[in-house]
């Protein structure tokens, strides 16, 4: 299964209340559950020096991802 995870990274810009603004970035994560997707993204974010938080995790309605590894016949040069 694939999940769309939205992560908010704090920026140097401040809002009207003096709180840091968030830059929202979306990642597609392959995982078996929401809990696993949360763990994968947490490990990914651990390598970044910026302050961040997971804002949303949504199951993606994707049947298949087409790439050279799982469908090589479409990518062969003739």
Backbone atoms as SQL, in Angstrom:
CREATE TABLE atoms (id INTEGER PRIMARY KEY, chain TEXT, resi INTEGER, resn TEXT, atom TEXT, x REAL, y REAL, z REAL);
INSERT INTO atoms VALUES
  (1, 'A', 1, 'UNK', 'N', 0.843, -1.179, 0.000),
  (2, 'A', 1, 'UNK', 'CA', 0.000, 0.000, 0.000),
  (3, 'A', 1, 'UNK', 'C', 0.885, 1.238, 0.000),
  (4, 'A', 2, 'UNK', 'N', 0.317, 2.304, -0.483),
  (5, 'A', 2, 'UNK', 'CA', 1.034, 3.571, -0.524),
  (6, 'A', 2, 'UNK', 'C', 0.239, 4.625, 0.233),
  (7, 'A', 3, 'UNK', 'N', 0.973, 5.471, 0.920),
  (8, 'A', 3, 'UNK', 'CA', 0.362, 6.528, 1.715),
  (9, 'A', 3, 'UNK', 'C', 0.951, 7.867, 1.306),
  (10, 'A', 4, 'UNK', 'N', 0.126, 8.894, 1.299),
  (11, 'A', 4, 'UNK', 'CA', 0.575, 10.259, 1.063),
  (12, 'A', 4, 'UNK', 'C', 0.758, 10.902, 2.423),
  (13, 'A', 5, 'UNK', 'N', 2.001, 11.260, 2.735),
  (14, 'A', 5, 'UNK', 'CA', 2.324, 11.838, 4.037),
  (15, 'A', 5, 'UNK', 'C', 2.685, 13.300, 3.835),
  (16, 'A', 6, 'UNK', 'N', 2.010, 14.182, 4.551),
  (17, 'A', 6, 'UNK', 'CA', 2.306, 15.600, 4.511),
  (18, 'A', 6, 'UNK', 'C', 3.126, 15.953, 5.745),
  (19, 'A', 7, 'UNK', 'N', 4.304, 16.539, 5.498),
  (20, 'A', 7, 'UNK', 'CA', 5.205, 16.935, 6.578),
  (21, 'A', 7, 'UNK', 'C', 5.342, 18.450, 6.548),
  (22, 'A', 8, 'UNK', 'N', 5.281, 19.065, 7.712),
  (23, 'A', 8, 'UNK', 'CA', 5.464, 20.509, 7.834),
  (24, 'A', 8, 'UNK', 'C', 6.847, 20.817, 8.377),
  (25, 'A', 9, 'UNK', 'N', 7.655, 21.548, 7.604),
  (26, 'A', 9, 'UNK', 'CA', 8.985, 21.975, 8.033),
  (27, 'A', 9, 'UNK', 'C', 8.915, 23.436, 8.437),
  (28, 'A', 10, 'UNK', 'N', 9.456, 23.765, 9.607),
  (29, 'A', 10, 'UNK', 'CA', 9.460, 25.157, 10.061),
  (30, 'A', 10, 'UNK', 'C', 10.412, 25.971, 9.197),
  (31, 'A', 11, 'UNK', 'N', 9.987, 27.203, 8.864),
  (32, 'A', 11, 'UNK', 'CA', 10.833, 28.124, 8.107),
  (33, 'A', 11, 'UNK', 'C', 11.245, 29.272, 9.020),
  (34, 'A', 12, 'UNK', 'N', 12.107, 30.133, 8.511),
  (35, 'A', 12, 'UNK', 'CA', 12.552, 31.281, 9.302),
  (36, 'A', 12, 'UNK', 'C', 11.505, 32.390, 9.334),
  (37, 'A', 13, 'UNK', 'N', 10.533, 32.357, 8.425),
  (38, 'A', 13, 'UNK', 'CA', 9.481, 33.378, 8.384),
  (39, 'A', 13, 'UNK', 'C', 8.495, 33.157, 9.520),
  (40, 'A', 14, 'UNK', 'N', 7.994, 34.245, 10.053),
  (41, 'A', 14, 'UNK', 'CA', 7.043, 34.176, 11.157),
  (42, 'A', 14, 'UNK', 'C', 5.671, 34.648, 10.707),
  (43, 'A', 15, 'UNK', 'N', 4.626, 34.095, 11.320),
  (44, 'A', 15, 'UNK', 'CA', 3.276, 34.560, 11.033),
  (45, 'A', 15, 'UNK', 'C', 2.953, 35.751, 11.927),
  (46, 'A', 16, 'UNK', 'N', 1.715, 36.225, 11.901),
  (47, 'A', 16, 'UNK', 'CA', 1.314, 37.413, 12.678),
  (48, 'A', 16, 'UNK', 'C', 1.497, 37.224, 14.176),
  (49, 'A', 17, 'UNK', 'N', 1.362, 35.990, 14.635),
  (50, 'A', 17, 'UNK', 'CA', 1.475, 35.715, 16.062),
  (51, 'A', 17, 'UNK', 'C', 2.906, 35.432, 16.496),
  (52, 'A', 18, 'UNK', 'N', 3.854, 35.485, 15.581),
  (53, 'A', 18, 'UNK', 'CA', 5.245, 35.240, 15.923),
  (54, 'A', 18, 'UNK', 'C', 5.655, 33.775, 15.865),
  (55, 'A', 19, 'UNK', 'N', 4.773, 32.913, 15.375),
  (56, 'A', 19, 'UNK', 'CA', 5.096, 31.497, 15.239),
  (57, 'A', 19, 'UNK', 'C', 5.746, 31.242, 13.882),
  (58, 'A', 20, 'UNK', 'N', 6.685, 30.293, 13.803),
  (59, 'A', 20, 'UNK', 'CA', 7.311, 29.994, 12.512),
  (60, 'A', 20, 'UNK', 'C', 6.281, 29.446, 11.521),
  (61, 'A', 21, 'UNK', 'N', 6.382, 29.877, 10.263),
  (62, 'A', 21, 'UNK', 'CA', 5.519, 29.345, 9.210),
  (63, 'A', 21, 'UNK', 'C', 6.011, 27.957, 8.821),
  (64, 'A', 22, 'UNK', 'N', 5.084, 27.132, 8.356),
  (65, 'A', 22, 'UNK', 'CA', 5.427, 25.781, 7.937),
  (66, 'A', 22, 'UNK', 'C', 5.457, 25.684, 6.417),
  (67, 'A', 23, 'UNK', 'N', 6.479, 25.003, 5.913),
  (68, 'A', 23, 'UNK', 'CA', 6.535, 24.655, 4.500),
  (69, 'A', 23, 'UNK', 'C', 6.039, 23.224, 4.416),
  (70, 'A', 24, 'UNK', 'N', 4.931, 23.019, 3.724),
  (71, 'A', 24, 'UNK', 'CA', 4.333, 21.687, 3.633),
  (72, 'A', 24, 'UNK', 'C', 4.907, 20.936, 2.436),
  (73, 'A', 25, 'UNK', 'N', 5.412, 19.721, 2.715),
  (74, 'A', 25, 'UNK', 'CA', 5.995, 18.865, 1.689),
  (75, 'A', 25, 'UNK', 'C', 5.261, 17.533, 1.735),
  (76, 'A', 26, 'UNK', 'N', 4.944, 16.979, 0.556),
  (77, 'A', 26, 'UNK', 'CA', 4.215, 15.706, 0.492),
  (78, 'A', 26, 'UNK', 'C', 5.136, 14.610, -0.014),
  (79, 'A', 27, 'UNK', 'N', 5.069, 13.452, 0.661),
  (80, 'A', 27, 'UNK', 'CA', 5.867, 12.292, 0.299),
  (81, 'A', 27, 'UNK', 'C', 4.946, 11.097, 0.081),
  (82, 'A', 28, 'UNK', 'N', 5.285, 10.256, -0.886),
  (83, 'A', 28, 'UNK', 'CA', 4.587, 8.990, -1.055),
  (84, 'A', 28, 'UNK', 'C', 5.436, 7.942, -0.360),
  (85, 'A', 29, 'UNK', 'N', 4.813, 7.190, 0.538),
  (86, 'A', 29, 'UNK', 'CA', 5.514, 6.190, 1.342),
  (87, 'A', 29, 'UNK', 'C', 4.882, 4.831, 1.100),
  (88, 'A', 30, 'UNK', 'N', 5.717, 3.824, 0.846),
  (89, 'A', 30, 'UNK', 'CA', 5.231, 2.463, 0.718),
  (90, 'A', 30, 'UNK', 'C', 5.306, 1.814, 2.089),
  (91, 'A', 31, 'UNK', 'N', 4.159, 1.363, 2.594),
  (92, 'A', 31, 'UNK', 'CA', 4.084, 0.753, 3.924),
  (93, 'A', 31, 'UNK', 'C', 2.850, -0.137, 3.991),
  (94, 'A', 32, 'UNK', 'N', 2.813, -0.984, 5.003),
  (95, 'A', 32, 'UNK', 'CA', 1.686, -1.902, 5.188),
  (96, 'A', 32, 'UNK', 'C', 0.572, -1.310, 6.048),
  (97, 'A', 33, 'UNK', 'N', 0.878, -0.247, 6.791),
  (98, 'A', 33, 'UNK', 'CA', -0.124, 0.357, 7.672),
  (99, 'A', 33, 'UNK', 'C', 0.243, 1.816, 7.923),
  (100, 'A', 34, 'UNK', 'N', -0.689, 2.547, 8.515),
  (101, 'A', 34, 'UNK', 'CA', -0.436, 3.943, 8.873),
  (102, 'A', 34, 'UNK', 'C', 0.698, 4.011, 9.891),
  (103, 'A', 35, 'UNK', 'N', 0.726, 3.057, 10.809),
  (104, 'A', 35, 'UNK', 'CA', 1.771, 3.043, 11.833),
  (105, 'A', 35, 'UNK', 'C', 3.147, 2.865, 11.201),
  (106, 'A', 36, 'UNK', 'N', 3.251, 1.965, 10.226),
  (107, 'A', 36, 'UNK', 'CA', 4.529, 1.753, 9.557),
  (108, 'A', 36, 'UNK', 'C', 4.932, 2.983, 8.749),
  (109, 'A', 37, 'UNK', 'N', 3.971, 3.613, 8.086),
  (110, 'A', 37, 'UNK', 'CA', 4.257, 4.840, 7.332),
  (111, 'A', 37, 'UNK', 'C', 4.763, 5.932, 8.273),
  (112, 'A', 38, 'UNK', 'N', 4.178, 6.024, 9.456),
  (113, 'A', 38, 'UNK', 'CA', 4.618, 7.002, 10.450),
  (114, 'A', 38, 'UNK', 'C', 6.058, 6.741, 10.858),
  (115, 'A', 39, 'UNK', 'N', 6.401, 5.476, 11.084),
  (116, 'A', 39, 'UNK', 'CA', 7.770, 5.124, 11.467),
  (117, 'A', 39, 'UNK', 'C', 8.766, 5.425, 10.353),
  (118, 'A', 40, 'UNK', 'N', 8.402, 5.107, 9.117),
  (119, 'A', 40, 'UNK', 'CA', 9.288, 5.355, 7.978),
  (120, 'A', 40, 'UNK', 'C', 9.564, 6.851, 7.839),
  (121, 'A', 41, 'UNK', 'N', 8.523, 7.659, 7.929),
  (122, 'A', 41, 'UNK', 'CA', 8.694, 9.110, 7.787),
  (123, 'A', 41, 'UNK', 'C', 9.470, 9.684, 8.973),
  (124, 'A', 42, 'UNK', 'N', 9.247, 9.159, 10.159),
  (125, 'A', 42, 'UNK', 'CA', 9.988, 9.627, 11.335),
  (126, 'A', 42, 'UNK', 'C', 11.478, 9.375, 11.177),
  (127, 'A', 43, 'UNK', 'N', 11.838, 8.190, 10.677),
  (128, 'A', 43, 'UNK', 'CA', 13.252, 7.883, 10.438),
  (129, 'A', 43, 'UNK', 'C', 13.825, 8.785, 9.356),
  (130, 'A', 44, 'UNK', 'N', 13.026, 9.060, 8.324),
  (131, 'A', 44, 'UNK', 'CA', 13.462, 9.952, 7.242),
  (132, 'A', 44, 'UNK', 'C', 13.707, 11.359, 7.771),
  (133, 'A', 45, 'UNK', 'N', 12.790, 11.847, 8.591),
  (134, 'A', 45, 'UNK', 'CA', 12.916, 13.202, 9.146),
  (135, 'A', 45, 'UNK', 'C', 14.045, 13.316, 10.152),
  (136, 'A', 46, 'UNK', 'N', 14.444, 12.217, 10.774),
  (137, 'A', 46, 'UNK', 'CA', 15.501, 12.251, 11.793),
  (138, 'A', 46, 'UNK', 'C', 16.826, 12.727, 11.207),
  (139, 'A', 47, 'UNK', 'N', 17.047, 12.513, 9.924),
  (140, 'A', 47, 'UNK', 'CA', 18.285, 12.952, 9.284),
  (141, 'A', 47, 'UNK', 'C', 18.297, 14.414, 8.892),
  (142, 'A', 48, 'UNK', 'N', 17.220, 15.123, 9.096),
  (143, 'A', 48, 'UNK', 'CA', 17.100, 16.538, 8.716),
  (144, 'A', 48, 'UNK', 'C', 17.267, 17.412, 9.949),
  (145, 'A', 49, 'UNK', 'N', 18.018, 18.482, 9.808),
  (146, 'A', 49, 'UNK', 'CA', 18.275, 19.379, 10.940),
  (147, 'A', 49, 'UNK', 'C', 17.096, 20.314, 11.226),
  (148, 'A', 50, 'UNK', 'N', 16.208, 20.487, 10.258),
  (149, 'A', 50, 'UNK', 'CA', 15.069, 21.391, 10.454),
  (150, 'A', 50, 'UNK', 'C', 14.042, 20.766, 11.387),
  (151, 'A', 51, 'UNK', 'N', 13.340, 21.608, 12.096),
  (152, 'A', 51, 'UNK', 'CA', 12.242, 21.139, 12.935),
  (153, 'A', 51, 'UNK', 'C', 11.061, 20.803, 12.029),
  (154, 'A', 52, 'UNK', 'N', 10.417, 19.653, 12.299),
  (155, 'A', 52, 'UNK', 'CA', 9.321, 19.236, 11.435),
  (156, 'A', 52, 'UNK', 'C', 8.326, 18.397, 12.221),
  (157, 'A', 53, 'UNK', 'N', 7.160, 18.210, 11.591),
  (158, 'A', 53, 'UNK', 'CA', 6.134, 17.348, 12.170),
  (159, 'A', 53, 'UNK', 'C', 5.284, 16.761, 11.051),
  (160, 'A', 54, 'UNK', 'N', 4.789, 15.548, 11.269),
  (161, 'A', 54, 'UNK', 'CA', 3.869, 14.936, 10.317),
  (162, 'A', 54, 'UNK', 'C', 2.500, 15.572, 10.519),
  (163, 'A', 55, 'UNK', 'N', 1.929, 16.098, 9.439),
  (164, 'A', 55, 'UNK', 'CA', 0.641, 16.781, 9.520),
  (165, 'A', 55, 'UNK', 'C', -0.530, 15.877, 9.136),
  (166, 'A', 56, 'UNK', 'N', -0.307, 14.984, 8.158),
  (167, 'A', 56, 'UNK', 'CA', -1.396, 14.118, 7.695),
  (168, 'A', 56, 'UNK', 'C', -0.825, 12.881, 7.020),
  (169, 'A', 57, 'UNK', 'N', -1.552, 11.771, 7.160),
  (170, 'A', 57, 'UNK', 'CA', -1.221, 10.533, 6.453),
  (171, 'A', 57, 'UNK', 'C', -2.517, 10.000, 5.863),
  (172, 'A', 58, 'UNK', 'N', -2.528, 9.832, 4.531),
  (173, 'A', 58, 'UNK', 'CA', -3.728, 9.403, 3.816),
  (174, 'A', 58, 'UNK', 'C', -3.369, 8.224, 2.922),
  (175, 'A', 59, 'UNK', 'N', -4.214, 7.190, 2.921),
  (176, 'A', 59, 'UNK', 'CA', -4.004, 6.043, 2.040),
  (177, 'A', 59, 'UNK', 'C', -4.242, 6.479, 0.602),
  (178, 'A', 60, 'UNK', 'N', -3.297, 6.142, -0.269),
  (179, 'A', 60, 'UNK', 'CA', -3.401, 6.526, -1.674),
  (180, 'A', 60, 'UNK', 'C', -4.169, 5.456, -2.447),
  (181, 'A', 61, 'UNK', 'N', -5.121, 5.852, -3.276),
  (182, 'A', 61, 'UNK', 'CA', -5.867, 4.875, -4.076),
  (183, 'A', 61, 'UNK', 'C', -5.091, 4.508, -5.341),
  (184, 'A', 62, 'UNK', 'N', -3.903, 3.883, -5.157),
  (185, 'A', 62, 'UNK', 'CA', -3.045, 3.513, -6.278),
  (186, 'A', 62, 'UNK', 'C', -3.048, 1.996, -6.412),
  (187, 'A', 63, 'UNK', 'N', -3.294, 1.515, -7.608),
  (188, 'A', 63, 'UNK', 'CA', -3.282, 0.074, -7.841),
  (189, 'A', 63, 'UNK', 'C', -1.870, -0.434, -8.087),
  (190, 'A', 64, 'UNK', 'N', -1.081, 0.318, -8.852),
  (191, 'A', 64, 'UNK', 'CA', 0.258, -0.134, -9.210),
  (192, 'A', 64, 'UNK', 'C', 1.118, 1.073, -9.560),
  (193, 'A', 65, 'UNK', 'N', 2.394, 0.984, -9.235),
  (194, 'A', 65, 'UNK', 'CA', 3.349, 2.004, -9.653),
  (195, 'A', 65, 'UNK', 'C', 4.176, 1.397, -10.769),
  (196, 'A', 66, 'UNK', 'N', 4.195, 2.043, -11.920),
  (197, 'A', 66, 'UNK', 'CA', 4.906, 1.523, -13.081),
  (198, 'A', 66, 'UNK', 'C', 6.302, 2.129, -13.095),
  (199, 'A', 67, 'UNK', 'N', 7.297, 1.253, -13.066),
  (200, 'A', 67, 'UNK', 'CA', 8.682, 1.695, -13.152),
  (201, 'A', 67, 'UNK', 'C', 9.510, 0.615, -13.851),
  (202, 'A', 68, 'UNK', 'N', 10.765, 0.879, -14.181),
  (203, 'A', 68, 'UNK', 'CA', 11.574, -0.100, -14.917),
  (204, 'A', 68, 'UNK', 'C', 11.771, -1.429, -14.176),
  (205, 'A', 69, 'UNK', 'N', 11.723, -1.435, -12.842),
  (206, 'A', 69, 'UNK', 'CA', 11.947, -2.669, -12.101),
  (207, 'A', 69, 'UNK', 'C', 10.773, -3.646, -12.194),
  (208, 'A', 70, 'UNK', 'N', 9.546, -3.156, -12.189),
  (209, 'A', 70, 'UNK', 'CA', 8.426, -4.106, -12.191),
  (210, 'A', 70, 'UNK', 'C', 7.768, -4.279, -13.551),
  (211, 'A', 71, 'UNK', 'N', 8.090, -3.465, -14.537),
  (212, 'A', 71, 'UNK', 'CA', 7.531, -3.636, -15.883),
  (213, 'A', 71, 'UNK', 'C', 8.596, -3.326, -16.936),
  (214, 'A', 72, 'UNK', 'N', 9.654, -4.120, -17.025),
  (215, 'A', 72, 'UNK', 'CA', 10.754, -3.798, -17.941),
  (216, 'A', 72, 'UNK', 'C', 10.383, -3.848, -19.416),
  (217, 'A', 73, 'UNK', 'N', 9.355, -4.598, -19.798),
  (218, 'A', 73, 'UNK', 'CA', 9.008, -4.695, -21.223),
  (219, 'A', 73, 'UNK', 'C', 8.585, -3.350, -21.816),
  (220, 'A', 74, 'UNK', 'N', 8.096, -2.440, -20.995),
  (221, 'A', 74, 'UNK', 'CA', 7.703, -1.123, -21.489),
  (222, 'A', 74, 'UNK', 'C', 8.875, -0.185, -21.699),
  (223, 'A', 75, 'UNK', 'N', 10.022, -0.516, -21.100),
  (224, 'A', 75, 'UNK', 'CA', 11.156, 0.390, -21.123),
  (225, 'A', 75, 'UNK', 'C', 12.318, -0.109, -21.992),
  (226, 'A', 76, 'UNK', 'N', 12.153, -1.218, -22.691),
  (227, 'A', 76, 'UNK', 'CA', 13.213, -1.753, -23.532),
  (228, 'A', 76, 'UNK', 'C', 13.411, -0.851, -24.762),
  (229, 'A', 77, 'UNK', 'N', 14.670, -0.639, -25.109),
  (230, 'A', 77, 'UNK', 'CA', 14.977, 0.098, -26.332),
  (231, 'A', 77, 'UNK', 'C', 14.908, -0.872, -27.500),
  (232, 'A', 78, 'UNK', 'N', 14.259, -0.465, -28.568),
  (233, 'A', 78, 'UNK', 'CA', 14.108, -1.364, -29.725),
  (234, 'A', 78, 'UNK', 'C', 15.024, -0.961, -30.837);
